[in-house]
């Protein structure tokens, strides 16, 4: 159990990669703070983990609101006494071509995907610095590396998250706190449901492994990076995409 004795906060934890990550961390021995926007789903996910024998609490959080984010960090400390890992997984898409994208679409994605990562990390940084250890895992995307049609807002946030990661690795590394960005490719989650089958097949055809990724495969990478086995990995940008851009 590589995360035994550690506490992790996972945002966007009630579905897809977030839920898979919360389950993986719990299976590896971590105490898990399940954080997401919808209270009912948060309670259900936390109860599911607790029923499996994990130490888990659920916290409703709006990652765009400083008070809400600070309450999340305070709840983690009150329940478990420390914060060893933050997985900044919460994110949204509101796609449109540049000439059609509204200011509201742009602002909303920036607020959740970029400002939210900033606020969540700022909320836990002091606790990690006091401990002299911690890991910040930021969910970027291959879109942040290579861009994508119709995703001006999303691509900008995921590229920004990489810049955050490299900056925080420099600032917090001397304090014992590591920062790493993970760039998933196309992963089998509900967010892909809106993509027409023919378009999805074209995407799959570009992947040398010939398939979509699974949420559990991304979660396994997060678990390794959060563990002491990855103690010398800092500031890295790790693509987990099946080789889609080769």
Buried (B, 14 or more C-beta within 10 A) or exposed (E): EBBEEBBBBBBBBBBBBBBBBBBBBBBBBBBBBBBBBEEEBBBEBBEBBBEEEBBBBBBBBBBBBBEBBBBBBEBBBEBBEBBBBBBBBBBBBBBBEEEEBEEEBBEBBBBBBBBBBBBBBEBBBEBBBEBEBBBBBBBBBBBBBBBBEBBBBBBBBBBBBBEBBBEBBEEBEEBBBBBBBBBBBBBBBEBEEEEEEEEBEEBBEBBEEEEBBBBBBBBBBBBBBBBEEBEEBBBBBBBBBBEBEE
